[in-house]
């Protein structure tokens, strides 16, 4: 990853978009009959199915979120390899806190 990509890291924006899409996707799963039907089918629901049902504006926000998520993953992996930050754990990822803890502020 290029340094200019890393310079575009914005943790506050990442958290904002992460929270937005947690709520958005949960709402789609709960309220969209098409999505509910996909869940029942053999192949199940795929992430692309959700993205395809989003508005054009949300799809642009999703692209921004994924770009930031890639930067975050790169930074987390680099910190892990260099012995900085919380070590990676299969149960907790790079964050050091279990996602099962009920903390809604944690990224996915």
DOVONU-75652 format. One record per residue: y, x, z of N, C-alpha, C in turn; residue in one letter. Coordinates in steps of 0.05 Angstrom, whole numbers, plus 5000, padded with zeros to 4 digits. Layout:
BEGIN
YXZYXZYXZa/...
This chain:
BEGIN
497650175000500050005000502550185000x/504450114984506850274981508650235006x/510250435012512050425035514050205032x/514950145008516949925005515649655012x/513049635007511749385016511649365046x/511149585059511049585089513849535100x/515949615086518649565096519349275095x/517849115080518448825078517148665100x/515848805119514548665141516548525158x/516148265164517848105180516147935199x/515748045223513947915242514747635249x/517347585252518247315259517647115237x/518147205212517547025189514546975187x/512947185192510047155191509146945211x/510146965236509346775257510246495250x/512746465239513746205231511946075209x/511246235189509546125168506746065178x/505746235195503046195206502945935221x/504945885238505045635253505345395234x/507045425214507545205195504845135181x/503345325172500945265157498645175176x/498645265201496645145220497044845221x/499544765225500144475228499744335201x/500644455179500444325153497544285145x/495844485148493044465140491544275158x/492044275184490744085202491543805195x/494043755188494943495179493643405154x/493243585135491843525110488943445115x/487643595133484843535139484643265153x/486443205170486342945185487142705168x/488942745149490142505136489542475106x/488742675092488442665063485542575057x/485242335046482542235040481042415020x/482442525001481142704982479942954997x/481443065014480543305030478243215048x/478442985061476242885078473642855062x/473942755038471542725021470342995013x/472043185007470943455001469443575024x/470343525048469043625072466143525074x/465743275066463143145067461243235045x/462343345024460643425001459043675007x/456943714991455243944995456644214994x/458444254975459844504973462044534994x/462844315006464844315027467644375017x/469344415036472144465030472644765027x/474144835006474845115001477945135005x/478745375012481645425016483245344992x/482245404968483745344943484145044940x/482244874951482544584950485044504965x/485544624988487844565004490444654990x/490344894980492745004966493444824942x/491444744927491944574904493244304911x/492844204935493943954944496743984956x/497644234960500344274971502444234950x/504844174960507144154942507744424930x/509344424909510144674896511644854916x/513344734932514744884953512845014972x/510844864982508944975001507145184988x/506645164962505045374949506645634947x/509245614944510945854944511045974972x/511245804992511145905020508446035026x/506345915016503646025020503446305008x/504546334984504646604971506046804988x/508346724999509846895017508246965042x/506846765053505246805077502947005071x/501646975049499447155042500447435038x/502747465025503947735022504447865049x/505547715067506047815094503447875109x/501447705105498947745118497547995109x/497848065083496648315073498048555085x/500648535088502148755101501248785130x/500948555144500148565172497348695174x/495548615157492848725158492949025153x/494549115134494749405129495849545154x/497949445166499049565190497049565212x/495649345216493549335238491349535233x/490449565208488249755202489250035206x/491650095197492850365200493050435229x/494150245245494350295274491550335286x/489650185278486950215289485850495282x/486050575257485050835248486451065262x/489051025269490551235282490551215312x/488951025323488651005352490950875366x/492650725352494950595364494250295367x/495650175385495349885388492649815401x/492049555400489549455412487249515393x/485149635402482849695384481649435373x/480549455349479349225336476849145352x/476448885354474048765366473148535348x/470548525342469548295325470248025337x/470348005363470947745376473947685377x/475547895378478347855382480147945358x/478948085339480448195317482148425327x/484548455316486348675324488148605347x/488248335353490248245373489448295402x/486948325408486148365435485848115452x/486447885440486247625454484447445438x/482547325451480647155437482046915425x/481446845400482546605387481546355399x/479446375416478346145429479746075455x/481846235461483146205487484945955488x/485345825465486945585465489945635462x/490645885458493445955454494245895425x/495845685421496645585395498545775381x/499845965396501746145384500446375370x/497846415374496546645361496146595332x/496546805316495946775287492946715283x/492246605260489446565254488046815252x/
